[in-house]
């Protein structure tokens, strides 16, 4: 039972960190344009 007292807060902390990183990436515009970069790579003309 004592393991739960450690694991539950630890899991909430790790989940909160990942949520904060996701929100930071969204605010910085990392997910704004997901279609153009692969197309540009395929149609690259040197």
PyMOL Python script that loads the backbone (N, CA, C, O; Angstrom):
from pymol import cmd

cmd.read_pdbstr("""\
ATOM      1  N   UNK A   1       0.804  -1.193   0.000  1.00  0.00           N
ATOM      2  CA  UNK A   1       0.000   0.000   0.000  1.00  0.00           C
ATOM      3  C   UNK A   1       0.853   1.266   0.000  1.00  0.00           C
ATOM      4  O   UNK A   1       0.448   2.293  -0.544  1.00  0.00           O
ATOM      5  N   UNK A   2       2.003   1.189   0.595  1.00  0.00           N
ATOM      6  CA  UNK A   2       2.842   2.387   0.665  1.00  0.00           C
ATOM      7  C   UNK A   2       3.377   2.782  -0.704  1.00  0.00           C
ATOM      8  O   UNK A   2       3.705   3.944  -0.941  1.00  0.00           O
ATOM      9  N   UNK A   3       3.463   1.811  -1.598  1.00  0.00           N
ATOM     10  CA  UNK A   3       3.950   2.119  -2.940  1.00  0.00           C
ATOM     11  C   UNK A   3       2.996   3.067  -3.652  1.00  0.00           C
ATOM     12  O   UNK A   3       3.429   3.912  -4.435  1.00  0.00           O
ATOM     13  N   UNK A   4       1.692   2.931  -3.385  1.00  0.00           N
ATOM     14  CA  UNK A   4       0.707   3.820  -4.005  1.00  0.00           C
ATOM     15  C   UNK A   4       0.929   5.270  -3.594  1.00  0.00           C
ATOM     16  O   UNK A   4       0.699   6.187  -4.383  1.00  0.00           O
ATOM     17  N   UNK A   5       1.371   5.473  -2.375  1.00  0.00           N
ATOM     18  CA  UNK A   5       1.604   6.828  -1.892  1.00  0.00           C
ATOM     19  C   UNK A   5       2.741   7.503  -2.645  1.00  0.00           C
ATOM     20  O   UNK A   5       2.808   8.731  -2.695  1.00  0.00           O
ATOM     21  N   UNK A   6       3.620   6.724  -3.222  1.00  0.00           N
ATOM     22  CA  UNK A   6       4.715   7.263  -4.013  1.00  0.00           C
ATOM     23  C   UNK A   6       4.371   7.289  -5.498  1.00  0.00           C
ATOM     24  O   UNK A   6       4.668   8.265  -6.187  1.00  0.00           O
ATOM     25  N   UNK A   7       3.748   6.223  -5.994  1.00  0.00           N
ATOM     26  CA  UNK A   7       3.526   6.085  -7.432  1.00  0.00           C
ATOM     27  C   UNK A   7       2.446   7.018  -7.974  1.00  0.00           C
ATOM     28  O   UNK A   7       2.587   7.539  -9.080  1.00  0.00           O
ATOM     29  N   UNK A   8       1.381   7.237  -7.224  1.00  0.00           N
ATOM     30  CA  UNK A   8       0.302   8.104  -7.724  1.00  0.00           C
ATOM     31  C   UNK A   8       0.786   9.543  -7.886  1.00  0.00           C
ATOM     32  O   UNK A   8       0.580  10.112  -8.958  1.00  0.00           O
ATOM     33  N   UNK A   9       1.415  10.165  -6.893  1.00  0.00           N
ATOM     34  CA  UNK A   9       1.925  11.525  -7.115  1.00  0.00           C
ATOM     35  C   UNK A   9       2.997  11.593  -8.195  1.00  0.00           C
ATOM     36  O   UNK A   9       3.074  12.576  -8.934  1.00  0.00           O
ATOM     37  N   UNK A  10       3.821  10.561  -8.292  1.00  0.00           N
ATOM     38  CA  UNK A  10       4.856  10.528  -9.315  1.00  0.00           C
ATOM     39  C   UNK A  10       4.231  10.465 -10.708  1.00  0.00           C
ATOM     40  O   UNK A  10       4.682  11.156 -11.621  1.00  0.00           O
ATOM     41  N   UNK A  11       3.207   9.648 -10.873  1.00  0.00           N
ATOM     42  CA  UNK A  11       2.517   9.552 -12.157  1.00  0.00           C
ATOM     43  C   UNK A  11       1.831  10.872 -12.509  1.00  0.00           C
ATOM     44  O   UNK A  11       1.851  11.280 -13.670  1.00  0.00           O
ATOM     45  N   UNK A  12       1.235  11.537 -11.542  1.00  0.00           N
ATOM     46  CA  UNK A  12       0.609  12.837 -11.791  1.00  0.00           C
ATOM     47  C   UNK A  12       1.643  13.893 -12.159  1.00  0.00           C
ATOM     48  O   UNK A  12       1.386  14.748 -13.007  1.00  0.00           O
ATOM     49  N   UNK A  13       2.790  13.838 -11.538  1.00  0.00           N
ATOM     50  CA  UNK A  13       3.857  14.783 -11.853  1.00  0.00           C
ATOM     51  C   UNK A  13       4.373  14.576 -13.273  1.00  0.00           C
ATOM     52  O   UNK A  13       4.535  15.543 -14.017  1.00  0.00           O
ATOM     53  N   UNK A  14       4.631  13.334 -13.655  1.00  0.00           N
ATOM     54  CA  UNK A  14       5.123  13.040 -15.003  1.00  0.00           C
ATOM     55  C   UNK A  14       4.067  13.432 -16.038  1.00  0.00           C
ATOM     56  O   UNK A  14       4.402  14.011 -17.071  1.00  0.00           O
ATOM     57  N   UNK A  15       2.805  13.122 -15.774  1.00  0.00           N
ATOM     58  CA  UNK A  15       1.726  13.511 -16.684  1.00  0.00           C
ATOM     59  C   UNK A  15       1.617  15.019 -16.814  1.00  0.00           C
ATOM     60  O   UNK A  15       1.380  15.529 -17.909  1.00  0.00           O
ATOM     61  N   UNK A  16       1.785  15.734 -15.723  1.00  0.00           N
ATOM     62  CA  UNK A  16       1.744  17.197 -15.764  1.00  0.00           C
ATOM     63  C   UNK A  16       2.900  17.776 -16.564  1.00  0.00           C
ATOM     64  O   UNK A  16       2.728  18.762 -17.280  1.00  0.00           O
ATOM     65  N   UNK A  17       4.064  17.176 -16.448  1.00  0.00           N
ATOM     66  CA  UNK A  17       5.220  17.634 -17.220  1.00  0.00           C
ATOM     67  C   UNK A  17       4.977  17.449 -18.708  1.00  0.00           C
ATOM     68  O   UNK A  17       5.250  18.353 -19.498  1.00  0.00           O
ATOM     69  N   UNK A  18       4.459  16.273 -19.104  1.00  0.00           N
ATOM     70  CA  UNK A  18       4.174  16.035 -20.511  1.00  0.00           C
ATOM     71  C   UNK A  18       3.080  16.968 -21.028  1.00  0.00           C
ATOM     72  O   UNK A  18       3.154  17.437 -22.164  1.00  0.00           O
ATOM     73  N   UNK A  19       2.077  17.238 -20.212  1.00  0.00           N
ATOM     74  CA  UNK A  19       1.021  18.162 -20.616  1.00  0.00           C
ATOM     75  C   UNK A  19       1.579  19.565 -20.810  1.00  0.00           C
ATOM     76  O   UNK A  19       1.223  20.244 -21.773  1.00  0.00           O
ATOM     77  N   UNK A  20       2.450  20.005 -19.909  1.00  0.00           N
ATOM     78  CA  UNK A  20       3.059  21.330 -20.038  1.00  0.00           C
ATOM     79  C   UNK A  20       3.915  21.418 -21.296  1.00  0.00           C
ATOM     80  O   UNK A  20       3.896  22.438 -21.986  1.00  0.00           O
ATOM     81  N   UNK A  21       4.666  20.361 -21.602  1.00  0.00           N
ATOM     82  CA  UNK A  21       5.490  20.365 -22.815  1.00  0.00           C
ATOM     83  C   UNK A  21       4.630  20.379 -24.075  1.00  0.00           C
ATOM     84  O   UNK A  21       4.978  21.043 -25.052  1.00  0.00           O
ATOM     85  N   UNK A  22       3.518  19.659 -24.065  1.00  0.00           N
ATOM     86  CA  UNK A  22       2.608  19.660 -25.208  1.00  0.00           C
ATOM     87  C   UNK A  22       2.004  21.042 -25.413  1.00  0.00           C
ATOM     88  O   UNK A  22       1.956  21.535 -26.540  1.00  0.00           O
ATOM     89  N   UNK A  23       1.546  21.665 -24.348  1.00  0.00           N
ATOM     90  CA  UNK A  23       0.958  23.001 -24.463  1.00  0.00           C
ATOM     91  C   UNK A  23       1.987  24.024 -24.934  1.00  0.00           C
ATOM     92  O   UNK A  23       1.654  24.927 -25.702  1.00  0.00           O
ATOM     93  N   UNK A  24       3.216  23.893 -24.489  1.00  0.00           N
ATOM     94  CA  UNK A  24       4.284  24.798 -24.926  1.00  0.00           C
ATOM     95  C   UNK A  24       4.551  24.636 -26.425  1.00  0.00           C
ATOM     96  O   UNK A  24       4.746  25.624 -27.134  1.00  0.00           O
ATOM     97  N   UNK A  25       4.559  23.393 -26.905  1.00  0.00           N
ATOM     98  CA  UNK A  25       4.782  23.147 -28.329  1.00  0.00           C
ATOM     99  C   UNK A  25       3.628  23.698 -29.158  1.00  0.00           C
ATOM    100  O   UNK A  25       3.853  24.237 -30.242  1.00  0.00           O
ATOM    101  N   UNK A  26       2.417  23.572 -28.675  1.00  0.00           N
ATOM    102  CA  UNK A  26       1.256  24.097 -29.401  1.00  0.00           C
ATOM    103  C   UNK A  26       1.310  25.617 -29.450  1.00  0.00           C
ATOM    104  O   UNK A  26       1.015  26.207 -30.489  1.00  0.00           O
ATOM    105  N   UNK A  27       1.676  26.254 -28.362  1.00  0.00           N
ATOM    106  CA  UNK A  27       1.757  27.714 -28.323  1.00  0.00           C
ATOM    107  C   UNK A  27       2.845  28.249 -29.240  1.00  0.00           C
ATOM    108  O   UNK A  27       2.698  29.338 -29.795  1.00  0.00           O
ATOM    109  N   UNK A  28       3.921  27.514 -29.409  1.00  0.00           N
ATOM    110  CA  UNK A  28       5.012  27.950 -30.274  1.00  0.00           C
ATOM    111  C   UNK A  28       4.761  27.657 -31.743  1.00  0.00           C
ATOM    112  O   UNK A  28       5.575  28.012 -32.595  1.00  0.00           O
ATOM    113  N   UNK A  29       3.623  27.003 -32.052  1.00  0.00           N
ATOM    114  CA  UNK A  29       3.248  26.782 -33.436  1.00  0.00           C
ATOM    115  C   UNK A  29       3.874  25.569 -34.082  1.00  0.00           C
ATOM    116  O   UNK A  29       3.960  25.499 -35.308  1.00  0.00           O
ATOM    117  N   UNK A  30       4.308  24.622 -33.292  1.00  0.00           N
ATOM    118  CA  UNK A  30       4.970  23.454 -33.849  1.00  0.00           C
ATOM    119  C   UNK A  30       4.003  22.586 -34.653  1.00  0.00           C
ATOM    120  O   UNK A  30       4.429  21.880 -35.567  1.00  0.00           O
ATOM    121  N   UNK A  31       2.728  22.625 -34.334  1.00  0.00           N
ATOM    122  CA  UNK A  31       1.746  21.772 -34.990  1.00  0.00           C
ATOM    123  C   UNK A  31       0.857  22.554 -35.951  1.00  0.00           C
ATOM    124  O   UNK A  31      -0.213  22.069 -36.322  1.00  0.00           O
ATOM    125  N   UNK A  32       1.269  23.744 -36.361  1.00  0.00           N
ATOM    126  CA  UNK A  32       0.433  24.558 -37.238  1.00  0.00           C
ATOM    127  C   UNK A  32       0.319  23.980 -38.644  1.00  0.00           C
ATOM    128  O   UNK A  32      -0.781  23.925 -39.194  1.00  0.00           O
ATOM    129  N   UNK A  33       1.404  23.558 -39.225  1.00  0.00           N
ATOM    130  CA  UNK A  33       1.394  23.083 -40.604  1.00  0.00           C
ATOM    131  C   UNK A  33       2.056  21.715 -40.679  1.00  0.00           C
ATOM    132  O   UNK A  33       3.282  21.601 -40.697  1.00  0.00           O
ATOM    133  N   UNK A  34       1.227  20.681 -40.723  1.00  0.00           N
ATOM    134  CA  UNK A  34       1.757  19.321 -40.738  1.00  0.00           C
ATOM    135  C   UNK A  34       1.832  18.742 -42.148  1.00  0.00           C
ATOM    136  O   UNK A  34       2.427  17.682 -42.340  1.00  0.00           O
ATOM    137  N   UNK A  35       1.240  19.416 -43.145  1.00  0.00           N
ATOM    138  CA  UNK A  35       1.176  18.865 -44.493  1.00  0.00           C
ATOM    139  C   UNK A  35       2.287  19.363 -45.412  1.00  0.00           C
ATOM    140  O   UNK A  35       2.793  18.589 -46.224  1.00  0.00           O
ATOM    141  N   UNK A  36       2.676  20.613 -45.311  1.00  0.00           N
ATOM    142  CA  UNK A  36       3.652  21.176 -46.241  1.00  0.00           C
ATOM    143  C   UNK A  36       5.070  20.602 -46.141  1.00  0.00           C
ATOM    144  O   UNK A  36       5.662  20.329 -47.185  1.00  0.00           O
ATOM    145  N   UNK A  37       5.642  20.406 -44.967  1.00  0.00           N
ATOM    146  CA  UNK A  37       7.028  19.902 -44.933  1.00  0.00           C
ATOM    147  C   UNK A  37       7.246  18.581 -45.668  1.00  0.00           C
ATOM    148  O   UNK A  37       8.241  18.461 -46.383  1.00  0.00           O
ATOM    149  N   UNK A  38       6.365  17.578 -45.530  1.00  0.00           N
ATOM    150  CA  UNK A  38       6.609  16.349 -46.316  1.00  0.00           C
ATOM    151  C   UNK A  38       6.468  16.577 -47.819  1.00  0.00           C
ATOM    152  O   UNK A  38       7.191  15.972 -48.610  1.00  0.00           O
ATOM    153  N   UNK A  39       5.552  17.435 -48.207  1.00  0.00           N
ATOM    154  CA  UNK A  39       5.385  17.722 -49.635  1.00  0.00           C
ATOM    155  C   UNK A  39       6.599  18.452 -50.188  1.00  0.00           C
ATOM    156  O   UNK A  39       7.050  18.163 -51.296  1.00  0.00           O
ATOM    157  N   UNK A  40       7.127  19.392 -49.421  1.00  0.00           N
ATOM    158  CA  UNK A  40       8.320  20.114 -49.871  1.00  0.00           C
ATOM    159  C   UNK A  40       9.503  19.168 -50.011  1.00  0.00           C
ATOM    160  O   UNK A  40      10.324  19.328 -50.914  1.00  0.00           O
ATOM    161  N   UNK A  41       9.596  18.188 -49.125  1.00  0.00           N
ATOM    162  CA  UNK A  41      10.697  17.241 -49.198  1.00  0.00           C
ATOM    163  C   UNK A  41      10.582  16.385 -50.466  1.00  0.00           C
ATOM    164  O   UNK A  41      11.593  16.087 -51.102  1.00  0.00           O
ATOM    165  N   UNK A  42       9.376  15.994 -50.832  1.00  0.00           N
ATOM    166  CA  UNK A  42       9.188  15.149 -52.011  1.00  0.00           C
ATOM    167  C   UNK A  42       9.352  15.913 -53.313  1.00  0.00           C
ATOM    168  O   UNK A  42       9.767  15.341 -54.321  1.00  0.00           O
ATOM    169  N   UNK A  43       9.028  17.211 -53.299  1.00  0.00           N
ATOM    170  CA  UNK A  43       9.089  18.007 -54.518  1.00  0.00           C
ATOM    171  C   UNK A  43      10.275  18.972 -54.523  1.00  0.00           C
ATOM    172  O   UNK A  43      10.231  20.028 -55.152  1.00  0.00           O
ATOM    173  N   UNK A  44      11.304  18.600 -53.831  1.00  0.00           N
ATOM    174  CA  UNK A  44      12.496  19.449 -53.757  1.00  0.00           C
ATOM    175  C   UNK A  44      13.232  19.428 -55.091  1.00  0.00           C
ATOM    176  O   UNK A  44      13.557  18.367 -55.623  1.00  0.00           O
ATOM    177  N   UNK A  45      13.484  20.604 -55.612  1.00  0.00           N
ATOM    178  CA  UNK A  45      14.210  20.708 -56.877  1.00  0.00           C
ATOM    179  C   UNK A  45      15.541  21.424 -56.631  1.00  0.00           C
ATOM    180  O   UNK A  45      15.560  22.561 -56.160  1.00  0.00           O
ATOM    181  N   UNK A  46      16.604  20.785 -56.938  1.00  0.00           N
ATOM    182  CA  UNK A  46      17.924  21.397 -56.745  1.00  0.00           C
ATOM    183  C   UNK A  46      18.348  22.177 -57.957  1.00  0.00           C
ATOM    184  O   UNK A  46      19.434  22.758 -57.968  1.00  0.00           O
TER     185      UNK A  46
END
""", "prot")
cmd.dss("prot")
cmd.show_as("cartoon", "prot")
cmd.util.cbc("prot")
cmd.orient("prot")
